[in-house]
């Protein structure tokens, strides 16, 4: 917009100079023609200037207006929302995104830090954030930078400081293992505490891949992790064996108890049966089973008579 204003001023100066030179020339040009051309050019430039005074703010963005003229120059307190806005020629608009952004620092842009043992570690880190729409003018007034510069400088610096503070309290095996999640949670909380008052909403912090450490350290860490996993596996197998043994003991105990109960029941039943038997009942049971035939053998043990053979001889 400032360039358009300068262009109009330059055009006006050139027109004035041209008219004066034409009046002094020995062969002056047709003034009405010059006036017509000047009017057309002025209208075109005025139209361009008028159009340039409109600023469009896209969905997911807000505009910050900076007044460059007068006693009220500086950053205005209210952001421009979605739509077209008429901007005074002496004002400039800076557009900021307010949708959720994801930025990653990888490879050379990644973060290098040290653990409590002084071991150098490198990590590729990503962050997800957005700007509070009603705080963007304060953010711009503080840093006087665009979104990319704010992300790469100020967010990165705060994140780097939080990572250094957290890593300095941990050993590499803790950072590489059980304390990894707690480490990133702590860093995220610190960054949120420091940047939230400035208008940032930091929603997520994450590592891309793994921590980069010297190969010898990585090998030692992996070996230790494998040993821990094997020990845990053996402990789980031992627990499983103990549980299986307790199960088998319970099963055998149940079977023995069942047999004992069955034996006691049988003995009790036999006692009841023996107590209920009488001579007459025994005879009655014998008669029920008799088939009507006489015994084929009769006598004492020393003198046995075969009745069937005698009957056969008589026939």
C-alpha positions as CSV (number, residue, x, y, z in Angstrom):
1,X,0.0,0.0,0.0
2,X,2.9,2.4,0.8
3,X,4.3,1.6,-2.7
4,X,1.0,2.7,-4.3
5,X,1.0,6.0,-2.4
6,X,4.6,6.7,-3.5
7,X,3.6,5.8,-7.1
8,X,0.7,8.3,-6.9
9,X,2.9,11.1,-5.5
10,X,5.6,10.4,-8.2
11,X,2.9,10.4,-10.9
12,X,1.6,13.7,-9.7
13,X,5.0,15.3,-9.6
14,X,5.7,14.1,-13.1
15,X,2.5,15.5,-14.3
16,X,3.2,18.9,-12.8
17,X,6.7,18.9,-14.3
18,X,5.4,17.8,-17.7
19,X,2.8,20.6,-17.8
20,X,5.3,23.3,-16.9
21,X,7.8,22.0,-19.5
22,X,5.1,21.9,-22.1
23,X,4.1,25.5,-21.4
24,X,7.7,26.6,-22.0
25,X,8.2,24.5,-25.1
26,X,8.3,26.2,-28.6
27,X,5.9,23.5,-29.8
28,X,3.4,23.1,-26.9
29,X,1.2,20.0,-26.9
30,X,-2.6,20.1,-26.9
31,X,-3.4,20.8,-23.2
32,X,-6.9,19.3,-23.3
33,X,-5.4,16.0,-24.5
34,X,-2.8,16.1,-21.8
35,X,-5.5,16.9,-19.2
36,X,-7.7,14.0,-20.4
37,X,-4.8,11.5,-20.3
38,X,-3.8,12.8,-16.8
39,X,-7.4,12.4,-15.6
40,X,-7.6,8.8,-16.8
41,X,-4.3,7.9,-15.3
42,X,-5.3,9.6,-12.0
43,X,-8.6,7.7,-12.0
44,X,-6.8,4.4,-12.6
45,X,-4.3,5.0,-9.9
46,X,-7.0,6.1,-7.5
47,X,-8.9,2.9,-8.3
48,X,-5.8,0.9,-7.6
49,X,-5.2,2.8,-4.4
50,X,-8.8,2.3,-3.3
51,X,-8.6,-1.4,-4.0
52,X,-5.3,-1.7,-2.1
53,X,-7.1,-0.3,0.9
54,X,-9.1,-3.5,1.3
55,X,-7.6,-6.4,3.2
56,X,-9.1,-9.8,3.1
57,X,-8.7,-12.1,6.1
58,X,-9.1,-15.8,5.3
59,X,-10.8,-18.4,7.5
60,X,-8.4,-19.6,10.2
61,X,-6.5,-16.3,10.3
62,X,-6.6,-13.0,12.0
63,X,-5.0,-9.7,11.0
64,X,-3.0,-7.3,13.2
65,X,-3.2,-3.6,12.1
66,X,-0.1,-1.4,12.6
67,X,-0.7,2.4,12.4
68,X,2.3,4.1,10.9
69,X,1.1,7.7,11.1
70,X,0.0,10.2,13.7
71,X,-0.2,10.2,17.4
72,X,-1.9,6.8,17.5
73,X,0.7,4.9,15.6
74,X,1.6,1.5,16.8
75,X,-0.2,-1.9,17.0
76,X,-4.0,-1.6,17.3
77,X,-5.7,-3.5,20.1
78,X,-8.3,-5.4,18.0
79,X,-7.6,-8.1,15.5
80,X,-9.2,-8.3,12.1
81,X,-11.5,-11.3,11.8
82,X,-12.6,-13.2,8.7
83,X,-13.8,-11.0,5.8
84,X,-12.9,-7.8,3.9
85,X,-11.7,-4.8,5.9
86,X,-11.0,-1.2,4.7
87,X,-7.5,-0.2,5.8
88,X,-6.3,3.3,5.9
89,X,-3.4,3.9,3.4
90,X,-1.0,4.7,6.3
91,X,-1.7,1.4,8.1
92,X,-0.2,-2.0,7.5
93,X,-1.7,-5.5,8.2
94,X,0.1,-8.6,9.3
95,X,-1.8,-11.8,9.0
96,X,-1.4,-14.7,11.5
97,X,-2.8,-18.2,11.4
98,X,-4.9,-19.3,14.4
99,X,-5.6,-22.8,13.3
100,X,-3.7,-25.7,14.9
101,X,-0.2,-25.9,13.5
102,X,2.4,-28.7,13.6
103,X,6.0,-28.0,13.4
104,X,9.0,-30.3,13.5
105,X,12.7,-29.8,14.1
106,X,14.6,-32.6,12.5
107,X,18.2,-33.5,11.7
108,X,20.3,-30.4,11.9
109,X,17.4,-28.4,13.3
110,X,16.9,-31.0,16.1
111,X,17.8,-30.5,19.7
112,X,21.1,-31.5,21.3
113,X,21.3,-31.8,25.1
114,X,23.1,-33.7,27.9
115,X,22.0,-36.1,30.5
116,X,23.0,-36.1,34.2
117,X,26.2,-38.2,33.3
118,X,27.2,-35.6,30.7
119,X,26.3,-37.9,27.7
120,X,25.4,-36.0,24.5
121,X,22.0,-36.8,23.1
122,X,20.2,-35.6,20.0
123,X,16.5,-35.8,19.3
124,X,14.1,-34.8,16.5
125,X,11.2,-33.0,18.2
126,X,7.7,-32.0,17.0
127,X,5.2,-29.7,18.6
128,X,1.5,-28.9,18.0
129,X,0.1,-25.5,18.9
130,X,-2.2,-22.7,17.9
131,X,-2.6,-19.0,18.8
132,X,-5.3,-17.5,21.0
133,X,-7.2,-15.2,18.5
134,X,-7.7,-12.3,20.9
135,X,-4.0,-12.3,22.0
136,X,-2.3,-12.1,18.6
137,X,-1.9,-8.3,18.8
138,X,-0.1,-8.7,22.1
139,X,2.2,-11.3,20.6
140,X,3.1,-9.1,17.7
141,X,3.6,-6.1,19.9
142,X,6.1,-8.1,22.0
143,X,8.1,-9.8,19.3
144,X,7.5,-7.6,16.2
145,X,8.0,-10.8,14.0
146,X,6.0,-13.0,11.7
147,X,4.7,-16.4,12.6
148,X,7.6,-18.3,11.1
149,X,10.2,-16.3,12.9
150,X,8.3,-16.6,16.2
151,X,8.1,-20.4,15.8
152,X,11.7,-20.9,14.9
153,X,13.1,-18.4,17.4
154,X,11.0,-18.0,20.5
155,X,9.0,-21.3,20.7
156,X,12.2,-23.2,19.9
157,X,14.2,-21.3,22.5
158,X,11.7,-22.0,25.2
159,X,11.4,-25.7,24.2
160,X,15.2,-26.0,24.2
161,X,15.6,-24.6,27.7
162,X,12.8,-26.9,29.0
163,X,14.5,-30.0,27.4
164,X,17.9,-29.0,28.8
165,X,16.5,-28.6,32.4
166,X,14.6,-31.9,32.3
167,X,17.4,-34.0,30.7
168,X,20.0,-32.7,33.2
169,X,18.2,-34.6,36.0
170,X,18.0,-38.0,34.3
171,X,20.4,-40.8,33.4
172,X,20.5,-42.0,29.8
173,X,18.9,-45.4,30.8
174,X,16.1,-43.6,32.5
175,X,15.6,-41.2,29.5
176,X,15.8,-44.2,27.1
177,X,13.4,-46.3,29.2
178,X,10.8,-45.8,32.0
179,X,11.2,-42.1,32.5
180,X,10.8,-41.1,28.8
181,X,7.1,-40.4,29.0
182,X,7.4,-38.5,32.2
183,X,10.3,-36.4,30.7
184,X,8.2,-35.2,27.8
185,X,5.2,-34.5,30.0
186,X,7.4,-32.4,32.2
187,X,8.8,-30.5,29.2
188,X,5.3,-29.9,27.8
189,X,4.1,-28.5,31.2
190,X,7.0,-26.1,31.4
191,X,6.5,-24.8,27.8
192,X,2.8,-24.4,28.4
193,X,3.4,-22.5,31.6
194,X,5.9,-20.1,29.9
195,X,4.1,-19.6,26.6
196,X,0.4,-19.6,27.5
197,X,0.5,-16.1,29.0
198,X,1.9,-14.9,25.6
199,X,-1.1,-16.3,23.7
200,X,0.2,-19.8,22.7
201,X,-1.9,-22.9,23.2
202,X,0.7,-25.8,23.2
203,X,-1.3,-29.0,22.9
204,X,1.2,-31.8,22.1
205,X,4.9,-32.5,22.2
206,X,6.5,-35.6,20.8
207,X,9.8,-37.2,19.7
208,X,10.3,-38.3,16.1
209,X,11.9,-41.7,16.1
210,X,14.3,-42.3,19.0
211,X,17.0,-40.5,21.0
212,X,20.2,-40.5,19.0
213,X,23.1,-41.6,21.2
214,X,26.6,-43.1,20.4
215,X,26.4,-46.6,19.0
216,X,28.3,-48.2,21.9
217,X,25.8,-46.6,24.4
218,X,22.8,-47.8,22.3
219,X,24.2,-51.4,22.2
220,X,24.7,-51.4,25.9
221,X,21.2,-50.1,26.6
222,X,19.6,-52.6,24.2
223,X,21.6,-55.4,25.9
224,X,20.4,-54.3,29.3
225,X,16.8,-54.0,28.2
226,X,16.9,-57.5,26.7
227,X,18.4,-58.9,30.0
228,X,15.6,-57.2,31.9
229,X,13.0,-58.6,29.5
230,X,14.4,-62.1,29.8
231,X,14.4,-61.9,33.6
232,X,10.8,-60.7,33.5
233,X,9.9,-63.6,31.2
234,X,11.5,-66.1,33.6
235,X,9.7,-64.5,36.5
236,X,6.4,-64.8,34.6
237,X,7.1,-68.4,33.8
238,X,7.8,-69.1,37.5
239,X,4.6,-67.5,38.5
240,X,2.8,-69.5,35.9
241,X,4.4,-72.8,37.1
242,X,3.5,-72.0,40.7
243,X,0.0,-71.2,39.7
244,X,-0.3,-74.5,37.8
245,X,1.2,-76.5,40.7
246,X,-1.3,-74.9,43.1
247,X,-4.1,-75.8,40.6
248,X,-3.0,-79.4,40.4
249,X,-2.8,-79.6,44.2
250,X,-6.2,-78.2,44.5
251,X,-7.5,-80.7,42.0
252,X,-5.9,-83.7,43.7
253,X,-7.1,-82.5,47.1
254,X,-10.6,-82.2,45.7
255,X,-10.5,-85.7,44.3
256,X,-9.2,-87.2,47.6
257,X,-11.8,-85.3,49.5
258,X,-14.4,-86.6,47.1
259,X,-13.3,-90.2,47.5
260,X,-13.2,-89.9,51.2
261,X,-16.7,-88.6,51.3
262,X,-17.8,-91.4,48.9
263,X,-16.2,-94.1,51.1
264,X,-17.8,-92.7,54.3
265,X,-21.1,-92.7,52.5
266,X,-20.7,-96.3,51.4
267,X,-19.6,-97.4,54.9
268,X,-22.6,-95.7,56.4
269,X,-24.9,-97.4,53.8
270,X,-23.4,-100.8,54.6
271,X,-23.9,-100.3,58.3
272,X,-27.5,-99.4,57.8
273,X,-28.1,-102.4,55.5
274,X,-26.5,-104.9,58.0
275,X,-28.5,-103.5,60.8
276,X,-31.7,-103.9,58.9
277,X,-31.1,-107.6,57.9
278,X,-33.1,-110.4,59.8
279,X,-33.3,-114.2,59.4
280,X,-36.7,-114.0,57.8
281,X,-35.6,-111.3,55.3
282,X,-32.6,-113.4,54.3
283,X,-34.9,-116.4,53.7
284,X,-37.3,-114.2,51.7
285,X,-34.5,-112.8,49.5
286,X,-33.3,-116.4,48.9
287,X,-36.8,-117.5,47.9
288,X,-37.1,-114.6,45.5
289,X,-33.9,-115.8,43.7
290,X,-34.8,-119.6,43.8
291,X,-35.5,-121.1,40.4
292,X,-37.7,-124.0,41.8
293,X,-35.0,-126.6,41.4
294,X,-33.6,-128.7,44.2
295,X,-29.9,-128.8,45.0
296,X,-28.1,-131.3,42.9
297,X,-25.7,-132.1,45.7
298,X,-26.7,-132.9,49.3
299,X,-24.9,-134.2,52.4
300,X,-22.1,-133.4,54.7
301,X,-18.7,-132.4,53.4
302,X,-17.4,-136.0,53.9
303,X,-20.4,-137.7,52.4
304,X,-21.7,-136.0,49.2
305,X,-24.7,-137.5,47.4
306,X,-25.3,-136.6,43.8
307,X,-29.2,-136.7,43.6
308,X,-29.3,-136.2,39.8
309,X,-27.2,-139.4,39.2
310,X,-29.5,-141.5,41.4
311,X,-32.5,-140.2,39.5
312,X,-30.9,-141.1,36.2
313,X,-30.1,-144.7,37.4
314,X,-33.7,-145.3,38.3
315,X,-34.8,-144.3,34.9
